[in-house]
Amino acid sequence: MPRAEKSMLELRAEPRKSMTQAGWIVEDGGRKRPCLLTNLSKSGAKITLLARNELPPEFTLCVGEMSRRSRMIWRTCFNAGLQFEPAHSP
């Protein structure tokens, strides 16, 4: 199959787990906004926003015990694809 015909799922480097879990977008200044985590992999996630507000290019995604520094890769009206920054060792 030509590469152009492959779906987004086939192009992903890692499988993603579908879910619906409440979370928070925490901006560098401390402002928090609610979101829903809709899928998750080791390297990124898809979130659904509850409003059409601006989203900073980088922020911390907090869901339950997980807290990951994230970079927005794409955005539609209420959805955003995130790439997690690599975790740094002390």
N, C-alpha and C positions, 0 to 999 in steps of 0.2 A: 504494500500500500504506500503511495507517495506520502511524504511527510506532511504536506499541506492537508491531507485528508484525515490525519490522526486527531482524535479528540484531545481536549485539555487533560483528561484523566490519563491518557496514554503518554503524555509528554512530561508528567510529573516524575521527579527523581525518586520520591518516596510516596508510599500510600498514605492517604488521609483517612482518619476515622470520623464518620459523621456523628454529630451530637447536637444537642441544644442545651447550653449551660450559660447561666447569667455570669457576667463579668464586668470589669471596669477598665476603661481607658484612663490612664493616669498621665497627664502631661507633665513636662519638666517643671512647671511652676506649681504643681500640686493639684491643679484642677482635675476633678474626676467626672467622667461621663459613663453612664451605663451602656452596655452592649450585650449581645448574645454571641457566644462562640458556637459556630455551626459546623466547623470541621477543624481537625488538628493533625499535624504530623510533627516529626522531630524538628523540622526546619521552618515551619510556618503554620499559618492558620487562616481561616476565613471568618470574619465577624459580620454581624448584622447590627447596624446602628439604629437607634430608636428615634433619631431626628436627622435632618439634613444638614446639621452643623458642619462647619469646617473641621477637618481632621488634620492634626500636625503630621509632618512627614515621619517623625519618630516619636515614640512614646513607650510607656510600659503597659503591657497587657496583664491584668491580674484576674485570675479565675480560680476560685477556691484557694488551694495552697500554692498554685503555680503563679509565678511572677516572671515575665520574660520581656526584655527590651526588644522592641519591634520596629520594623520599618515598613511603611505602606508601599506596596508594589503596584496595586491597581485599586481603583475605586469606581463604583457606580453610585446611584442615588443613595441607597441604604446599605450597600455591602462593600467590604474592603478585603483585599488579600494582603496578608502580612508575611514578611520574612523575619524570622527571629535572628537577632545578633548572636554570634557564637558566645557561649558562656566562657568567662575568663577564670583561669585557675589562680588562687592566691599566691 
